[in-house]
């Protein structure tokens, strides 16, 4: 199953309740460019710099598997603290796609934090 388009991180779900982004200055998007490559990019308002990487991905409708294959050479220095901005980093996460939204689950021990991304275009 492939994904396409640009998805903007919009809100969280934790223990069944919806919450706004924890940092309103965070602008983060996923661009699913084709059937196997996506780009993750983010900036913070009032801060200089950005973080960006490309990953190979496989999505089966329930799980997304990603492996970072390129990290932008001009990433801000603080990107080094983000494991998702590390070359060859591999992740497996539960993710569902419904109603032009991606629901990406992050495991936090016994709890799950769901990041909700809303599709903004078919780029």
N, C-alpha and C positions, 0 to 999 in steps of 0.2 A: 504494500500500500504506500503510495507516495503522497507527499504534501507539497503544496505550492503557495507562494505568496508571502506577504509581510505580516507578521504578528507582533503587536505591541503589548508588553507586560502592563497589565491594567489593575489587577487586585489579587488578594490572597484569600484562601479558604483555610481555616484552622479550626478543628473540632466542630465542623459543620457550620461555622459562622464566617461571613464575608468581612474582610477588612481592606481598607485602602492600602496602597503601596506604603511600606514602612518609611520610605524616604521619598517625599513628593518631588524631590529634585532629581530622582533617578529616571532616566529615559533609556529603556532597554527594549531591543527588538530582535526577533528571529526572522531571518529571510531564508525561506526554503527555495533555493534557486532551481533545483531540478530533482530528479528522483533519488539522488544520492549525496548531495552537498548542501549544507546549510551554513549560514553566517550568523554569529551572535555578536551584537554590537551594543555597547552602552556608554553613556556619558552621564555626568552629574552637573546640573545647572550650578553656576557660580564656581565651578572648578575647571581648571585647564586640563585638557587631555581626554582620551577615550580609551576603551578596550575593545578589541575586535579579534575574532578568530574564525576560521573555517573548519568544518568537521565533515567527515563522511558519516552518513547516518543510514540507519535501517529502521523503518517503522512498520510494525505489523498490525496496527490498530489498537494495541494495548500497551506496547512497550517501545521506547525509542532507545536505540543503541547508537552511541556516538564515539568517534575517535577524532581528536584534534589533529589536523594535517597541516595547518598554517596559522601562525600567529603574526599579527601585523607588526612590522619592525618599528613602527612609531608609536606603539602603545605607551600609555602613561606608565611611570614607574610603579604606581600602586597596583597595576594589573597583575604584577608578579605574585601578589597575595591571593589571587583567585585561581583555585585549581583548574577551573574550566578554561583558563587562558594559558595552560601549559601544553607544550608540544607533546603529542602522543598520549595525552590524557584520554582514558576511556571511561565512559559512564553508561549505565543501564538504568533507565527510569521508567516507571509506569506513566503512560500518557494517553489521554483520550482526546479525540477531535470530534466536537459536536457543535452545531449551530455557529459555525465560523469562530469557534473558540478552542484553544488548546488548554488542557488541564494537565499540568506537569507536576507529578508528586515528588517531593523530596522527603526522604525518611529522616526523622529526628528522634532516633531511639524508638520509643514506643508510640510516638506521635507522627503524623504526616502533615506536612505543610504543602498546600497545593498552590502553585503559581498559575494564574489565569492570564492567558495571552489572547487578545482579540485581533482577528484578522482585519487589516486596514486596507489591503489591496491585493491584487493578483500579480504583482510585479514578477 
